[in-house]
Amino acid sequence: MSDPELPPIRTGRPPLTSRDQIMAATRRRLIDRDGWERLTIRRLAAEVGVGATTLYHHVRDKDDLLIQLLNDSAAQIQRPELPSDPRERIIVATTVMHDSLGDWPQAVEILTADDLLGESALWMVETIVGGAVDCGCTPEQAVELYRNLWYFTVGEILVRAHSKQRANDDRPRYRDTVFQSLDESRFPHLAAVGNRWPSLASRDTFPHGLRAFVDGLLIRR
C-alpha cells in the first residue's frame, strides 16, 4: 500500500523540453548571469532539469546553440523602411545594428570572440555593403567600410556596457578622482574640463560620430 504523504511515482517518458525553453534558459539564466564563456551543454541541462541527451534533440553542440540563439535574437529585430539614398541606408542599417546589440551586449561578446554569425542579421551587413557600392565603392572598399563601422559600433557598445557595470558599484571611479586633481601646468586642457569629464563622457555621441565616420570613409574611396 502506498504512503499518501509521498508524491506519486512518475511513469513513462519525461516531459519534453521545448526549443523556446532552451533558448530562454541559455540567454537569461546562463549567459546573462554567468557569461557565455561558462556555457556548456551539461550546465544548461542541469539548469533546465533534463539530461544532456534531451538537449541534443534540439542542438548539435555549444556552437550550434549559440548560433541558434543569435539567429533568434536577430529575427526579432524590426526592419525599418530603408531610404533611397545609399549613404542614409548605411546609417540606418548601422544604427539598427547598434541599437539591437546595445539591448543585449552579451551578443557582442559572442560575435567578437568567435567565428559565429546569426544569418538572420545578414540583411544589415548586406545593406551596408550594398549602400557603399552604390556610393561608388569597389566591393573591397565596401567590405572595408563595413568592417570599420563594425569595429566602431561594437567598441562603443562594449565600452558603454562595461561603464554601466562600473557605475552600479558604490566605489568611486579612479578615473574621476584623477580628473578632479589634475595638474593644470601639465594637463591644462583636461584640467579645464575637470569635474565635468564624467558627464561629458556619458553623452550619447554615437549618431553624430556615425555620420562623421561614414562621410570620412566614403571620401577615402
N, C-alpha and C positions, 0 to 999 in steps of 0.2 A: 504493500500500500504506500502511495507516495505521500511525502510530507507536504501539507498545504502551505507551509511557510517558505518552501523552496520554489524558485522560479521554474516554470516548465522547461523541459529539455527541448532545444530546437532540433528539428529533424529536417532532412532534405538539404538542398543547396542554400548557401548563404545569400543574402540579398545582393544583387549586382550593384556595383558602384558605377554611376554614370560618368560619362566623359566630362560633363559640366562640373560635377563634384570634384573630379580630379584636377581640372584646371583651376577651380576656385581655391582648393586646398593648396595647390602649388604656389599660387600667387599670394594669397592673403595670409595663409597660415605657415608658410615656409620662407618664400623669397622675401616678402615684406618684413618678416620678423627676424630671420636669421641670415639673409643674404643668399644670392643664387649659388655662390661657390660651395655652400654646405648642402645643397640639394642633392639627394640621392634617391634612387627608386625605393630602397629599403626605408629611408626616413619618411618618404611620402606614404608608403604603405602603412607604416606604423601610425602616421598622423590620421589617416582616414579609416584605420582599423580593419584593414584587409591584408591578405597575403600578397607578396610581390607578384606572384603569378597572375593574380587578378588584374593588376595594372598593365601587365604585358599584353592583355587583350586590347588595350587602347593605345599604348605607346611602345615603341621598339626599345628605346633606351633614353638616357637623360637628354641627349641632344635632340631627339625627336620630340620629347616632352617640351623642351624649351622652344623649339620651332613652332609647335602647335600653339603654345601659349602666346608667342609673338604674333602669329597669324590671327589668333582670336582677338588680341588687343587691337591690331591694325584694322581688322574688319569692322570694328565698332566706330572707327573714325568717320565722321560725316564728311563726304567730299563736297567742297564748295563749287559753285559755278565759276569756272576759270575764265578770266578776262581774255580778250583777243590779243592784247599787247603781250608779246613774248617776255619782255622784262618783268611785267606785272605778274605773269604766270609763274615765273621763277620765285618771285617774292611771296606770292600767295601759297605756293606749294611748300616752300621752306618754312613759312610761318605755321602752317598746319603741322608740319613735322615737328617743329619746335614746341608748339602748344601741346600736342598729343604726348610727346615724350616727356615734357615737363610735368604732366599729370602723373607719370609713373617713371621716375628717374632710374629705377632699378632696371628697366628695359635697356636704358643706355649702357649700363654696366655690362649687361649681357652682350649687346651688339658690338661694343668696342673691345671686349675681352676675348671674343672667339669668332670663328668664321660662320656665324649663324645669321640667318636672314628670314624675315617674315615676308613671304611672297605677296601677301595682301597689302603691303606698304609700297610695293614697287611702282605704283602709279605716281607717287610723289617723286621718285627718282626719275622716272620717265618724263614727267612734266618739266622738271628742272633741266635735264639734259636736252630735251626737245626744245625748250624755250631758248637755251643757249645756242643751239644750232640755228634756230630761226633768227637769232640776233646776229648771225654771221660767224659763229664759232665753227671750227672744224670739230668732228667727233672727238678727237683727242683733247681739244681745248674745252669742249663741253664737259667731258668727264673730269678734267682738272678743276673746272669751275664748281662742279658738284662736290668734289672731294673737299675743296676749300670751304664751301658752305657747310658741309657736314661737320668738319672739324670745328668751325666757328660755333655751330649750333650746339653740338654735344658738349663742347667746352663750357659754354655759357650755362647749360643745364646742370652739369656736374658741379661747377663752382657754386651756383646758387643753392643746389640741394645740400651740399656739404656746409655752406654758410648757414643755412637754415637749421641744420642739426646743431651746429655750434651755438647758434643764437638761443636754442632751447636750454642750454646749460646755464646754471646760475653763476658760473665763474666769469669774471671779466675777461674779455678777449685781449690777448697780449698785444695784438696789432694796435688796438685802440689806445692802450696805455702808452705805447711808443709814440703815437701821433700827438698825444697830449703833452709830451715833454720834449719835443724836437728842438735841437739847437738851431736857432734862426741863422746863425752865421754859416752853418754847414748846409742846411736844407731850407733856404729862405722861402721857396715856393710851397713846399709841403707844410712848413710851419704856418704859413699864411692860411692854409686850409684848416689845419689843426683839428679841433673837435668836430668839425663838420664832415670829416672824412667818412665816418660810418654811414651817415645819412646820404651823402653823395654816392657812395659805393653801392648803396642798396637800391638806387633808382633803376627802373627798367629801361635800359638803353638798347635792348635788342632790336626793336623795329627800326630805329634810326640807324643803328650800326649795320643792320642787314642791307638797307637800301644803299648806304655808302659803300659797303663791301661789294655788292653786286655791280654797282656802277664802276668801281675800280677794276674789278675782274673783267668786265666787258670791254673797258677801254684798253686793257692789255692784250686783247686778242689779236 
